[in-house]
Amino acid sequence: MSEAERDAYHAEKMRKKKVARDKILSTKTEEKGLLVVHTGKGKGKSTAAFGMVFRALGNGMRVGVVQFVKGVWNTGERTVLDKFPDQVTINAMGEGFTWDVADRQRDLAAARKAWDQAKALIADPSYDMVLLDELNICLRYDYLPIEEVVETLRNKPHDKHVIVTGRNAKDELIEIADLVTEMTEIKHHFRAGVKAQKGIEF
């Protein structure tokens, strides 16, 4: 096959693909706020969620962030988001990983306080998107009743986007979500003895 024939074949193939794609897109007419879940053992759950936050900010949207675990960490994303006080509210309410605190009652109280703040942001019509970073960790350890969380998220305002991150997402949460992504670890530098890196982990 000559280059000209290959070019013509490619052009026809792409034309057919565009026709099929346009047909599919024409059926997608609903617009609504999404419940998005990032879970799995691989790295990148919060990173992807903050990418969506930055995308929302670029579109002039207002975003509320509640960090359920990483409150004691100084992170690069928080430093950047602090520069957009009119568009984003950050609530770093966690007290560190559960193995750092080792006090269940303290964990329960911190989770409840963070969840109450999350509910307020979800109910506030001035926010277009709410990120509940590491909420799945609290649900995994039963620091919050899954039934209460599911009810709140199922009944969120129709046009509000809510993103939930953390490994081991509960089945009940996955069931009501619109979009679920599972991060799968293939290889991680931590296993080779490399510690958390600035700009990569925080």
Secondary structure, DSSP 8 states (H G I E B T S, - for coil): --HHHHHHHHHHHHHHHHHHHHHHHTT-------EEEEESSSS-HHHHHHHHHHHHHHTT--EEEEESSGGG---HHHHHHTT-TTTEEEEE---S-HHHH--HHHHHHHHHHHHHHHHHHHH-TT-SEEEEETHHHHHHTTSS-HHHHHHHHHTS-TT-EEEEE-SS--HHHHHH-SEEEE---S--GGGGT----TTTT-
